């Protein structure tokens, strides 16, 4: 089964989970300055149960993408609270420059990004994750936040997240989404 958005920039996308288009539709409804809304316009109370599937990155430098917030489902997926950590620490060292560049493009272009991530835990368990990223402005009006809505299959019967932490993420498939400024030139 696939899900679709009702908003123009996301019409052609197929999502595996209903939360992806719900996030996109809400983001699209927010007032924007140069195609990007401000975090002050984002009302977490309107997100209900999907708020637990959100993670926010702050673009500090190409070597540092700080995890500013991780919802409860995201903390479960990581097997810990990754808040304050560098997202790139979860990416294989040789892939970090490309992963960083792709994430920075979300705010620089600006554009959206739909990614299928291969996730690997400490015990070697591998699973797929669908992650939808969109740009957001910080309190100072700078485009340097990336809001993600992320989903994976339930793993409760296969994994004890409290002892089997996430150790590595790798992009299996990446699609950039034109939100009004085109698609960036990028190769994985």
Buried (B, 14 or more C-beta within 10 A) or exposed (E): EEBBBEBEBBEEBEBBBBBBBBBBEBBBEBEBEEBBBBBEBBEEEEBEEBBBBBBBBBBEEEEEBBBBBBBEBBBBBBBBBBBEBBBBBBBEEEBBEBBBBBBBBBBBBBBBBBBBBBBBBEEEEEBBBBBBBBBBBBEEEEBBBBBBBBBBEEBEEEBEBEEBBBBBBBBEEBEBBBBEBEBBEBEE
